[in-house]
Amino acid sequence: MKMLNKAHDKLFKEVMGDIETTKSFIQHYLPPKIVRLIDPESITIETDSYIEKDLSEYFFDLLFRVKMQQEEGYVDMPPKVRQFS
């Protein structure tokens, strides 16, 4: 029998790839002071990498673009909040 490679990663990406599930997760599990800053209707799925202006490259399991107090920000899943220049 062939073993699934990183089955938990695939499940996580499948579940959190649903935008409504992600909105619910953000609202229920991120710290309230962060949740208050995020416009839930602005959440969109991005690619799994990001390149800064200085060409630094970042990789993510899942990355979501959000509006945070009228500025663009990103939420990485598993959750980490970052703001890029």
LUMTORNU-989923 format. One record per residue (C-alpha): x, y, z; residue number from 1; residue in three letters. Coordinates in Angstrom, 3 decimals. Example, Ala and Ser with C-alpha at 12.3 -4.5 7.8 and 13.67 -1.06 7.14 Angstrom:
2
SITE       east      north         up     k     r
SITE     12.300     -4.500      7.800     1   ALA
SITE     13.670     -1.060      7.140     2   SER
END
This chain:
85
SITE       east      north         up     k     r
SITE      0.000      0.000      0.000     1   MET
SITE      1.376      3.412     -0.993     2   LYS
SITE      1.556      6.029      1.799     3   MET
SITE      0.250      9.540      1.136     4   LEU
SITE      3.069     12.068      1.298     5   ASN
SITE      2.260     14.829      3.803     6   LYS
SITE     -1.459     14.025      3.880     7   ALA
SITE     -1.999     16.525      6.717     8   HIS
SITE     -0.563     19.330      4.548     9   ASP
SITE     -2.895     18.419      1.697    10   LYS
SITE     -5.900     18.355      4.032    11   LEU
SITE     -4.927     21.708      5.573    12   PHE
SITE     -4.537     23.357      2.159    13   LYS
SITE     -7.815     21.884      0.911    14   GLU
SITE     -9.800     23.032      3.955    15   VAL
SITE     -8.176     26.446      4.341    16   MET
SITE     -8.264     27.021      0.582    17   GLY
SITE    -12.014     27.606      0.986    18   ASP
SITE    -12.345     31.366      1.503    19   ILE
SITE    -15.384     31.133      3.808    20   GLU
SITE    -13.582     28.623      6.045    21   THR
SITE    -10.569     30.929      6.153    22   THR
SITE    -12.692     33.956      7.091    23   LYS
SITE    -14.252     31.969      9.920    24   SER
SITE    -10.854     30.727     11.097    25   PHE
SITE     -9.381     34.237     11.112    26   ILE
SITE    -12.349     35.649     13.036    27   GLN
SITE    -12.310     32.878     15.656    28   HIS
SITE     -8.621     32.074     16.167    29   TYR
SITE     -6.499     35.156     15.541    30   LEU
SITE     -6.074     37.582     18.449    31   PRO
SITE     -9.053     39.998     18.658    32   PRO
SITE     -6.809     43.058     18.262    33   LYS
SITE     -5.666     41.649     14.881    34   ILE
SITE     -9.172     40.588     13.801    35   VAL
SITE    -10.479     44.133     14.397    36   ARG
SITE     -7.923     45.461     11.900    37   LEU
SITE     -8.878     43.070      9.075    38   ILE
SITE    -11.729     43.707      6.636    39   ASP
SITE    -13.102     40.143      6.209    40   PRO
SITE    -14.614     40.972      2.813    41   GLU
SITE    -11.163     41.873      1.467    42   SER
SITE     -9.644     38.416      2.032    43   ILE
SITE     -8.326     36.834     -1.176    44   THR
SITE     -6.112     33.808     -1.787    45   ILE
SITE     -2.636     34.590     -3.123    46   GLU
SITE      0.174     32.476     -4.508    47   THR
SITE      2.370     30.476     -2.140    48   ASP
SITE      5.371     32.788     -2.495    49   SER
SITE      6.106     36.497     -2.287    50   TYR
SITE      9.071     38.492     -3.597    51   ILE
SITE     10.001     41.761     -1.848    52   GLU
SITE     11.297     44.836     -3.658    53   LYS
SITE     14.835     43.851     -2.584    54   ASP
SITE     14.190     40.418     -4.229    55   LEU
SITE     13.958     38.569     -0.898    56   SER
SITE     11.647     35.597     -1.456    57   GLU
SITE      9.232     34.124      1.085    58   TYR
SITE      7.319     30.826      0.829    59   PHE
SITE      4.032     29.998      2.557    60   PHE
SITE      1.650     27.069      2.985    61   ASP
SITE     -1.227     29.419      2.161    62   LEU
SITE     -1.158     33.183      1.800    63   LEU
SITE     -4.117     35.566      1.928    64   PHE
SITE     -4.190     39.247      1.002    65   ARG
SITE     -6.244     41.419      3.366    66   VAL
SITE     -7.013     45.079      3.950    67   LYS
SITE     -5.839     46.189      7.376    68   MET
SITE     -6.907     49.729      8.260    69   GLN
SITE     -7.006     50.735      4.586    70   GLN
SITE     -3.552     49.254      3.931    71   GLU
SITE     -2.679     45.981      2.266    72   GLU
SITE     -1.433     43.188      4.462    73   GLY
SITE     -1.070     39.419      4.360    74   TYR
SITE     -2.069     36.539      6.583    75   VAL
SITE     -0.015     33.377      6.263    76   ASP
SITE     -1.574     30.029      7.148    77   MET
SITE     -0.640     28.654      9.591    78   PRO
SITE     -1.354     32.127     10.967    79   PRO
SITE      1.308     34.794     11.024    80   LYS
SITE      0.471     38.388     10.183    81   VAL
SITE      2.990     40.236      8.020    82   ARG
SITE      3.125     43.554      6.270    83   GLN
SITE      5.367     43.891      3.244    84   PHE
SITE      6.747     47.080      1.793    85   SER
END
